Amino acid sequence: MKKPLLLLFSASFLFIAGCSGDEDDEVINSAEEHENTPSLEEQKAESDLGEEPGGQITENVGLGDARESFNEAYGENQNNEEIARYQGDFMIVNFENERAISVELHFTDLDEEMSDDEKLTFIEGRIPIDAKEMSRNTNEQNINEEIIEYQSELLEEQINEESFEGNEPGTFTVVLTSDEHEIINATMTIGTED
């Protein structure tokens, strides 16, 4: 009677020992998977901000760039979180998910004098570096406005598709407003004119 009980006990012990080894492996594998799986916050940051949150996509901080890049480049925001003002009223920026979706430049509020060529260079430094011009037209309702539409893969990667509100992701528009002498205002915004 002792031998069958001893055999039963030994078999049970071996079974339990074998199972616990598998559990340890599962725990280790689960820990490794958890370590390689991004957290919900990381997943949200990737979906909200693109593959490289904080990555600058313009030469001189502009459309599609992160709020913190604007603060570093242009000083403290002088308005609220949604609509930021930099350098007085010269630069007004709308942010969505910590990315600039609209940048307005009011050259009449800038202390230094700039020629139109200098203004165009200034603007070009604040649009995505991979921008490809798609069209250029004069606004039919306002002959003082030139409308330039672009496509950018970098912008598409950094801005949520929903932010484009039905426009093709990665598209953006630059509107140059002039008086009879010079460019007085430039607006860069995601999406295209309707």
C-alpha positions in Angstrom: 0.0 0.0 0.0 2.9 2.3 0.6 4.4 1.8 -2.9 1.2 2.9 -4.8 0.8 5.9 -2.6 4.5 6.8 -3.0 4.2 6.4 -6.8 1.1 8.5 -6.9 2.8 11.2 -4.8 6.0 11.1 -7.0 3.9 11.3 -10.2 1.9 14.3 -8.7 5.1 16.0 -7.7 6.6 15.6 -11.2 3.4 16.8 -12.8 3.3 19.9 -10.6 7.1 20.6 -11.2 6.6 20.3 -14.9 3.6 22.7 -14.9 5.4 25.3 -12.8 8.3 25.4 -15.3 5.8 26.3 -18.1 4.2 29.0 -15.9 7.7 30.5 -15.3 8.3 30.5 -19.1 4.9 32.1 -19.6 5.6 34.8 -17.1 9.0 35.5 -18.7 7.5 35.5 -22.2 4.7 37.7 -21.0 7.2 40.2 -19.4 9.2 40.3 -22.6 6.1 40.9 -24.7 5.0 43.6 -22.3 8.4 45.2 -22.4 8.3 45.3 -26.2 4.6 46.5 -26.4 4.1 50.2 -26.2 2.0 51.6 -23.4 -1.4 53.1 -24.2 0.1 56.6 -23.8 2.9 55.7 -26.2 0.4 54.4 -28.7 -1.7 57.5 -28.4 1.3 59.7 -28.8 2.3 57.9 -31.9 -1.3 58.1 -33.4 -1.6 61.8 -32.4 1.9 63.0 -33.3 3.2 60.7 -36.0 6.1 58.2 -35.7 8.5 60.6 -34.1 6.8 62.9 -31.7 8.7 66.2 -31.4 10.4 65.7 -34.7 10.8 69.0 -36.6 9.7 68.9 -40.2 10.5 72.4 -41.3 13.8 74.2 -41.6 13.0 77.0 -39.1 10.0 75.7 -37.0 6.6 76.2 -38.6 3.6 74.3 -40.0 3.4 70.7 -38.6 6.0 71.2 -35.9 5.6 70.6 -32.1 4.5 73.3 -29.6 7.7 72.9 -27.7 9.8 73.7 -30.8 7.8 76.9 -31.2 8.5 77.9 -27.6 12.2 77.2 -28.0 12.5 79.0 -31.3 10.2 82.0 -30.8 10.0 82.5 -27.0 7.1 82.2 -24.6 3.5 81.9 -26.0 1.7 85.2 -25.2 -1.8 83.8 -25.5 -3.6 80.5 -24.6 -2.8 76.9 -25.4 -5.0 76.5 -28.4 -4.1 79.8 -30.2 -0.6 80.9 -29.4 1.0 84.3 -30.1 4.7 84.7 -30.6 6.7 87.9 -31.1 3.8 90.1 -30.3 1.1 89.7 -32.9 3.6 88.8 -35.7 3.0 85.0 -35.5 -0.3 83.4 -34.5 -0.3 79.6 -34.3 -3.2 77.2 -33.9 -2.3 73.8 -32.3 -4.1 70.5 -32.4 -2.6 67.5 -30.5 0.5 69.6 -29.8 1.2 70.2 -33.5 0.9 73.4 -35.5 -2.0 73.1 -37.9 -2.1 76.8 -38.9 0.5 79.6 -38.8 -0.3 83.2 -39.6 2.5 85.7 -40.2 1.6 89.4 -39.9 4.5 91.2 -41.5 3.0 94.6 -40.6 3.6 93.7 -36.9 7.2 92.8 -37.4 9.7 95.4 -36.2 12.3 94.7 -39.0 11.8 95.7 -42.6 11.8 92.8 -45.1 11.6 92.8 -48.9 9.1 90.5 -50.6 11.9 88.1 -51.5 13.0 88.0 -47.9 9.4 87.4 -46.8 9.0 84.5 -49.3 12.3 83.0 -48.0 11.1 83.4 -44.4 7.8 81.6 -45.3 9.6 78.8 -47.2 11.6 78.1 -44.1 8.4 77.5 -42.1 6.7 74.9 -44.4 7.6 71.2 -44.5 11.0 70.6 -46.1 9.6 68.0 -48.5 6.7 70.2 -49.7 5.8 69.8 -53.4 3.8 72.6 -55.0 0.6 71.3 -56.6 -1.1 74.6 -57.8 -0.8 78.4 -57.6 -3.7 80.7 -58.3 -5.0 84.2 -57.6 -8.1 84.3 -55.4 -11.1 85.1 -57.7 -12.9 87.0 -54.9 -9.8 88.9 -53.8 -7.1 89.7 -56.4 -4.7 90.6 -53.5 -4.5 87.0 -52.4 -2.3 84.3 -54.0 -3.2 80.7 -53.1 -0.5 78.0 -53.3 -1.4 74.4 -52.5 1.2 71.8 -51.5 1.6 68.1 -50.6 4.0 66.9 -47.9 4.6 63.3 -46.7 6.2 64.6 -43.6 3.1 66.6 -42.7 0.9 63.5 -43.4 3.0 61.5 -40.9 2.9 64.2 -38.2 -0.8 65.3 -38.3 -3.8 63.1 -37.6 -5.9 62.3 -40.7 -9.0 63.6 -38.9 -7.4 67.1 -38.6 -7.4 67.4 -42.4 -11.3 67.4 -42.2 -11.9 65.5 -45.4 -9.0 67.0 -47.3 -6.3 64.7 -48.6 -3.8 64.0 -45.7 -0.5 65.8 -46.2 -2.0 68.7 -48.1 -1.6 72.3 -47.0 -2.2 75.8 -48.3 -0.2 79.0 -48.2 -2.2 82.2 -48.8 -0.2 85.4 -49.5 -2.0 88.6 -49.0 -0.6 91.8 -50.4 -1.5 95.4 -50.5 -0.6 97.5 -53.6 3.1 97.5 -52.6 4.1 94.4 -50.7 3.2 91.1 -49.0 1.6 92.0 -45.7 0.3 88.6 -44.4 0.9 84.9 -45.0 -1.3 82.1 -43.7 -0.2 78.5 -43.8 -2.8 75.9 -43.0 -3.3 72.2 -43.4 -5.8 71.1 -46.1 -6.6 72.8 -49.3 -9.0 75.6 -50.2 -12.5 74.5 -51.1 
